[in-house]
Structures are given as C-alpha cells and as structure tokens.
Amino acid sequence: MQEKLERKLASEPLNFESFFSEKALQMKASEIRELLKLVETSDVISLAGGLPAPETFPVEIIKKIAQEVLTEHADKALQYGTTKGFTPLRLALAKWMENRYGIPMSKVEIMMVAGSQQALDLIGRVFINPGDVVVVEAPTYLAALNAFKYYEPEFVSIPMDHDGMRIDLLEEKLEELKREGKRVKFVYTVSTFQNPMGVTMSLDRRKRLIELAKEYDFLIVEDSPYSELRYSGEPIPPIKHFDDEGRVIYLGTFSKILAPGFRLGWVSAHPHFIRKMEIAKQAVDLCANTLAQVIAWKYVEAGYLDEHIPKIIEFYKPRRDAMLEALEEFMPEGVEWTKPDGGMFVWVTLPEGIDTKLMMEKAVAKGVAYVPGEAFFAHRDVKNTLRLNFTYVPEDTIREGVKRLAEVIEEEIKALKK
C-alpha cells in the first residue's frame, strides 16, 4: 500500500483543472468555512461562525424520541422516503406554522429539504436563468449569494438600515429596471434578525414589499432561520403571512431550534412551485434524511418544540446582552454597530478607509476572529464592516473577544489619522 502511494505521488501529476466544467472552475470556497478552519484548533476567540451553542441541543429528548422511533417506526425511519418529505412531519409543520404565524397551510405547500441551504440551491435551479435579475439585500447572507451565483443571475443590491431593506430604494430601482425593459425574478430577504446585520424588516416594509411584488410581478424568497430567537421587542408576522397570491417562498429550518446536525429544513410555497422544486430535488438526493424527519415529527407533534424555544432564548439573551455591553464599553469613537432584538449576529461598521479583510490577520494575532463584511455584499464593494456572532461562546469569552478586537480597531483608526 505504501509503495503504491509513493508511486502515485512520484508520477507526473494529472492536469486536474482540465477535467472540471466551466462552472466548477468558477466555484470558490465559502470564506466563513475557510476562516473557521484557521481558528478551530487555536487559542483564538472565534466570534466568526454562526454556530448554535451545543448546550442548547435537547440531547435527552432526542435520545428518548430516537429510541421510540427505532422501536415503533423503524420500517419507515430507516427506509427511503418520498422526495417531498415524511407526510406526518409536513402535516405537523403546516399546523405549527398556522398556529404560530397565522398562515393557513396544508401539507401540499411544504417540502422537506436537507437544511434551508439546499432550498436556496433548488430555488436557483428552478427559477434563475442566466441574466435574470435577482434582488438581494446589501449586505445579505453569503451562502445565498454562493448558491444563486452558480446559476448566473444579475444581482441588484438594495441597501439596508435598522429597519431592514430600504423598500423606498427598492421601489426606485424597480422603476429604473422597468424603463430598461428588465423584470425582477425574485427578491431574496432574510426578513427577521437578518444574517449578517441582525436587523428586522419593519411591518410597514413587509406589507409594502408584497404590494410591490404584485405591482411589478416578482416573487419573494423569505429566508427565516432565526425568527424564533427573539430576546426583546414584539414579534412581527412573516412576509408570508400577508401573501394571498402564492408569491412568497418561505424557508424554515430546524438548525437553530433543534440541532443543525439533523440537516433538516422546509420550504413553504404554492403547490405549483413545490412540485417543480420536488422534481429538481429528485435529481439531487431523492429525499431528505428520513430518520431525522421521523424524529423531528415526534418532536413537533409532542409539543417539545414549543417548550424548547423559550429555553434557547433564555440561554442566548445574556450572550447578546454581553456583546452589546462590551461593544459599548470597549469600542473606540467612530465605530457603529447594530442592536438586534434577536438572532445570532451583530454588524459592526468601522470608519471609511479601514479594510476589515486586511485587518483580519492582526485580529487573529491578537487572539480574536470575526467575519470580514466584504463577503456579504454581492458586488463586494464595502470594505469597512464585519460580522460578530454571540451565540457560540460564553459571556466572559465574548467580553474578552470584543476587548481584543477593540484594541485592534483602535490601532487601525490611529493609523488612519497619521
């Protein structure tokens, strides 16, 4: 075996790149995933990843349900499932969404996916032709950009403020595109506790977005992985709540309210759209993890989900508070940040002239990591921002991490003034 390996390594290397498709050659690794590799084995305090805290995983309940499932439902749980998903789970989720959000829902409007990330890829497959106009927030979820980019859309970015996407600027852009003879295919938004900014789209803007979708004939992709993680303020109904035509494709996930290792999410959309996405999914993985679906069904059906969400909130709120307090205490003048009512992230804006991607090396040397903001912009045109996560590490560690980061930023600001 060793000799065979040595011969292979010693031989003339293949021209590996020549075998890849043009699309594969354009692929780039997720900057966040690559960053996590750098810091995972070091003493660096990572405020970078969007990881839930393992302490929030309902391990004992999962053990109990898994035992019950393998005892009573092994024939279904260990077998192939339908592409659309395990019917009892889809029924339970339809009932849950109706009770929780006031959205009338049926099983034919829900399809299970391997995490909502798979849904983003399926949306790209089903809806985007090369050159189609796709509107995104600026900044927006990096992995959505990566998923959509593969299908070669024309991205149009709409700036954000503390109430989410600037719908007034969207309206101006829609009119401009109309004059140019271009039609928007869909608007993608992380409407509640947005990744990366942590802000929430206001009620008035949600309603106006629906009106604009009707007026300019486009769809809305509402990605909602964080909406249950509210620590302060009053809940706002999803955009899907106001949808009476089937224009909103809603994405949900168990990753933040159960455990990400299940790799289980769902799409809620008009049956016509669900059917086409189901066909697209058949070419990808045939069906989502059946065992995970049956466990999730029992988890929702027995009421454990509703019992567990307040526990997650109770766990994360002190961490959110610790980060905001540390930012207030340590950050130098000229630095701004969002103050989210929920979710997992705080968005920090530094003075113009500081490039947070270049600053990253100094921060890691100081013992703290973050995600540079540039990657969250479709056109990568903003350099002075960064994203911090507060859910993964304890309050004391958050405080120390922010303190270290503030010291690095202070040095950068002083260098600007020289």
N, C-alpha and C positions, 0 to 999 in steps of 0.2 A: 504493500500500500504506500509506504514512504517513497519507494523508488518511482512508483507511478506518478506521485505528486511532484517529485523533483523533476522528472522528465517533462511534465506539463508546464512547470514553471520555467524551465530552461528553454523550451521550444519558442519558435518565432511567434509572437503574440498575434492573435486574430485582429483584424480591423473591426473591432466590435461596433463602432459607431455606424459603419456602413450597413449594418443589418436593421437599424432602427427606422421606424417610419418618420416622416417629417414632423408629425405631431409629437412623437416621443422625443425627438431631438429638441423640441421647444420646451419640454417639461422641466420645471425647476422644483427642487425640494422645498417644502414649507420652511420658511425662515424660523418659525417658532419651534418646529420639531428639531431642526438642526441646532438651535440655541439650547434647547433642553438637554441635548446630548452633551454639550460642553460643560454644563453646570451640574449634571445629576450626580457625578461622582466626586465633586469637590466640596470645599467648605463654603462655597458661595451661597449667600442667602438668595434664593430664587423667588422673586416677585413677578416672574415672567409667565409661567404656564397658566392655563385656565383649568386647573385641576380641582375637582371637588376634594374635600378633606376625607380621607378614609374613615375617620371617626364617625362620619355621618352615614356610613353604609349600614343598613339594617341586617347585620350578619345573622343574628339568631333567628329572625323571622324568615330570612331566605333559607336557612338550614331546615327550619320546620316545614316550610312550603315545599322545598325540593324533595324532602323525604315523602311528603304526602303525594306529590306529583308522581314520583317514581314508583310509589306503591299502588296508586289508584289509576294513573293515566299514562303509564309508560308506553303503551301501544301508540298513543298519539304523540307524546312528548319526544320520543326518540325516532319518530318516523319523518319522512318528507312531509311538508305541509303545502298548502296552496300558496301561490305567489302573492295573492292579496293579503294573506295572513290568517292566523287562527281565529275562526269566527267568534267564539265566545269572548276573546280579548277585544276584538273590534266592536262587539256589542257593548262591552263594559266601558270602553273608551268613549263611545258615542253617548252613552248615558252620563258619563263623568263630565264630558265637555258641555253637555246640555245643562246639567245641574250647576256646574262651576261658572260657565261663561254665558249662559242663556242662548246658546247656539243650537237650534234644532238640528239633530244629526241622526244619521242612520248608518248601518254597517257598510252599505254600498258606497258611502262617502269617505271611508277610511281604508288606507292600505298600510300595512306594517313594512318598515324598512330597516336596514342594518345601520341604525343611527340616522339622524336627520342629515348627516353629511352625504349619505347615499341618495337621499331625496334631492339634494342640490344637484348631484350629477345627473339623476334621472330627469330633472327639470331641464337641464342643459340639453340632454339628448332629445327630449320630446318637443321643446319649444324654440330652441335657438338655431336659426340658420346663420351661416357666415354673413356678417354685416348687419344683422338685426340689432336694433337699438335696445340696450338693457340699461335701465336707470338704477344706480346704486347710491348709497349714502357716502359722504366723504367726511370721515373715514367709514369703512364698513368691515364686515367680517372677512378676514384674509382667506379662509378656506373656501368661502363662497366665490370670491374672485378667482381662485385657482380652479374651482370646479367649472365655472362658466367659461373661463378663458379658453379652455380646451375646444369649445365649440365656436370660437372666433366671433364674438359679438363686438359691436361698437359700444363701449362703456360711456355713459354720460353720468358724471358725478354731481350730486347736489349737496352743498354744504349743510352742516349740522349746527344747531345751537343747543341750549339747555332743555329745549322742548322737542328735540328730535330733528328730523329732516325739515329743512326750510321749505314748506309747501308753497309759499309765495314765489320762491325762486324756481321751484319745480314747474309751477304754472307758466312762468315766463319762458322757461326752456321748452315746454311742450308747445307753446305757441310758435316759438322760433323753429322748432323741428317741423311743425306743420307747414310753415311757409317754405321750408326746404324740401317738402314732399316726403318727409320721413315719418314713420309711425313707430312709436314705442311698443315693444313686445310685452315687457313687464317691468314693474318697479319692484326691486328687492329691498326689504327693510327688516331689520331686527328691531321691532317696534317697542319692546319693553326691556329696560335695563340693557341697552344695546352693547354689543361687543364690537368695538373696544371702548366706547366712551362712557358706558354706564347710564346714559340718559334715556328718558322715556318720551315717546311721541305723545303730545297732548291730545286730549279728547277732540278738541275742535279740528286739529290737523288730521286726525284719523277720519273724521267724517268728511272733511274736505277732500282727502285723498280718494275716498270712494266716489265722490261726485266727479272728480277729475277723471277717474278710471272710466266712468260711464261716458263722460263728455268726449274724451279722446280715444276711447275704445282700447284700453290696455288691461292687462292682468296685474294683480298684486301678489307677490310671494312674501308672506308674513312668516318669518322665522322666529320662533318663540321658545327658545330653550331655557330662559331664565325667569319667565313671568311669575312663577310661583315663589321666587326667592325675594319677597318684599319685606323690608325691615322697618319702613316708615312710609307715611303717606297713604292715600286712598287708592285702592285698585281701580284700574281703567279697563273697560272691556276691550278684548282684542278687536282689531280691524275686521276680522271675520264676523264678529257679532253684527256689524252693520251691512253685511253683504247679502243682498237679496237677488242677485243675478248669477252667482257662482263665479265671480271674478277673482275671489281671494283663494289662494292655495296656502293653507296653513300647515306649518311644520312643528311637530311636538317631539319630545324625546324623554326617555327615562334616565338619561345620563346624569342629570342634575338632581332628580327626585327619587332615584332608586340607586343605581350604580352604573357607571359608564362601561364597565366590563360586559354588561349584557348586550351592548351594541344593538340597541333596540329603540327605534323611534317610529313615528307615524306621520302620514300625510293625510290631511283632511281637505277634500276638494270635491267639486262637482263630479258625479259618476262618469261623465264623458271624459274628463281629464284623468280620473283614476284608472279607467280602462286602458287608456293609451300608455300611462306610466306602468301599469301592470304588465303590458306586453313588452315594454322596454326592459323591465326588471327580469323577465323570463330569460333574457339573453345574458344577464349579469350573474345571478346566483340562484335562480329558480325560486328560492323562498328565504325569508329571514329565519334566524335561529329558532327552531320550533320549541326546544326545551325552554329557552328564555321566555318565549311568548306564553307558554302554559304557566310558568311561574309568575310572570307579570299579570296574567289574567287572575290568578288566585289572589295576588297582592292587591289588585284594584278591587276585585269583587268582594273581598272580605273587609274592605274599608281601611286596610293598612296604609294606603297611600295618603288618604286624608288625615290619618293620625300622625304620619311621619313628617309631613311638610312643616308643621309648626316646630318640630324638633330641629329640623335643619335650620330654620330661621333663627331659632334661639341660639344655635351654635355659631352661625355666621355673623349675626349682628354685632357682637363685641369685636370681631375682627374688622368689620367695616368701620366701626367707630374708632378703633385703634389706629387704622391707617389715616383716617381723616384728621384725627387729633395730632398724629405725628407729622403729617404734612403741614398742618397749621403751626406747629412748634418749630420745625427744623428748616423748612424751605425758605430760601432767600427771597428778597423782594424781586418782583418781576416774573415769578413763576405762578401759574394758574392751574387749577385742577377742578374736575367735576366733583359733585357731591351726590352720588347716586342714592336713590331710595331703596335699591335692591341690587340683585345680580351678583357679579363677581369681580368687577373691574372699576378702576379709577383711571381717568385720562388726564395726563399732565402736559401742559404746554409751556415751553421754555421761551426765553427771548429769541427773536429772529437772529439768525447768524450761528446758532448752535445746531450742529448736526448730531442727533442722538445715536445714529448708527455708528459714526466715528467715535462718539463718546463711550460707546459700549465697552471697549477694551479697557478704558480707565476705570469704569464702574466695576467690571469683573475683577480687576486688580485690587480694587478697594474692598471686594467681597460682597457685591450685590449685583443681581441681574434683573433686567426688565426687557420688554419687547420694544424696539425702536418703532416709532409710529409710521414711518415711511411705507412699510409693507401693507398697511391698511388702506392705502389710497390707490385707486385704480390706475391713476396716472403718476403715482409715486412723486408727487410734486411738493409735498410738505415734509420738511426735514427736522423740525424742532419740537416734535411731540414724542410721547412714549406712553405705553400701557403698563399699569401695575395690577397685579392680582392680589386679593386679600383673603381668599378662602382657604388656601392650602397650608400656610404656616401659622403658628400661634401668635398671639398678640405681642408678646415680648420680642419675638423674632421680627415681626412686622415693623415694630418701632425701631429696632436696631438697623434693619434694612433701609428704611426711609432715611434715617440719620446718615448712614453711609452715602446714600445716593445724594442727599442734600449737600454733603461736603464736596462731592464730585461736581455737582451743578454749580456750586458757589465758585469753584476754581475756574469753570468754563466761563462764567459771567465776568469774572475778574479779567480773564484773558481777552474777552471781547472789548473791554474798556481800554486796553493798552494801546 
